[in-house]
Each structure stands twice: as C-alpha cells, then as structure tokens.
Amino acid sequence: MTTLKEIEYKLLQINKRLGYSVEKYKPYRIGNNLVSNKGHYYLQRAYGRNRILQVVNEQGGARDVSSSGTKAEVYTFLQGMIEALESRV
C-alpha cells in the first residue's frame, strides 16, 4: 500500500533533480499574498483522488502533470518521471 510519505519523497527527489525549490512557497510575501516557487512539483488531493501539479507562476497558477488517480497510480507515475530523468544523464 502506497503512503503519502512515499509520494512526497518522490516529489522531493524530482524537485531536487530538476533544480526546483522543495518548498511550494517562498519565505516572504508580497503585500498580503504568498509567493509561489515557479517550477515546483506538488501533490493535490481532492475527493479521494490524487494528482501531480507544477507551479507555473508566482501567483500559484499550476498545470496538471498527471491525471487524477489513486495513491498507487500517482506513485507509479512519479517513479516513471524519476526513471526518465535518470536516463537523461
């Protein structure tokens, strides 16, 4: 059974490997607004489903990277991303 901790670890590996911040937000605000780290990959969970998104701007806009699925399906997707990144070396 795949856990959220395992998925978060895979995301940590991907963000580090691609040179993106491991934190979704910068440590400061502009006005009263959080500032997102562009490029950061993260997990979104809703209605019992999971998917991977990537931040595309400092305002927090994101694009879908994976389709919605179970934790196991998302974990497999992330493992595939890591294998593809490793083959680029």
N, C-alpha and C positions, 0 to 999 in steps of 0.2 A: 504494500500500500504506500503510495507516494504521499509525502508530507509537504506542507507549505515551507518548512525549513529547507527541504531539499530543493524546492523550486527557487527559493530566494538565494540559495548558494549558487545555483546555476546562473541566475541573473547577475550575481556579483562577479562571477568568472567572466561572463560576456562583457559586462560594462568595463571591467579592468582590461581585458584583452583588446577592446576597441578604443581604449583611452578615454572613455566617458566617465563622468563622476559616478561614484557609487551611491551618492545621495540624490534624491529627486529634486530637492530644493537647495538653493544657495543659502549661506548662513546670514543673509541680510534681506531686508525688504525694501521695496521702492514704494514710498508712501506707506500705505497700509497693506500692500499686496506682497505675497510670497513671490519669489523669483525662481523659476524652474531652471534646471540644468539641461540645456539642449543636448539631445542625443541619448539621454539616459533611458534605459530599458526598465520596465517595471510590470508588475502583475496587477491586473484589475480583476476583482471578484464581484459578481452580481448574480442573484437568483440561482445560486448553486453552480454557476459556471465560472470558468476562468479564461483569461486571455492575456496575451502579452502586447503591451503598447510601447511606443517610443515617443519621447517628448520632442516636439518639432520647433517650439519657440519658448521664449522666456515667460510668456503668459500662461504656460501649461497646456497649450494645444498638443494633441497627441494623434498618432496614426496607429491603426491596427497593424500588428506584425504577424499575429497568429489568429486563427479562427477561435471561436469560443469552444471550450471543451472541458473535460474532466481534468483533475489534477494530473492524472497519469498521462493523458494526451498532451497536456501542456509541457510536462516534464520531458516527454519523448521529443517534442518539437524543439525544446531548448537543447537537448542533447544533440540533436541534428545540427543546430546552429553552431554549437561548440566544435563538432566534428568538421563542419565546413570551414570554420575559422582556422582550425589546426591544419587542414590540408592546404591552406594558402601560404604556409610558412616557407 
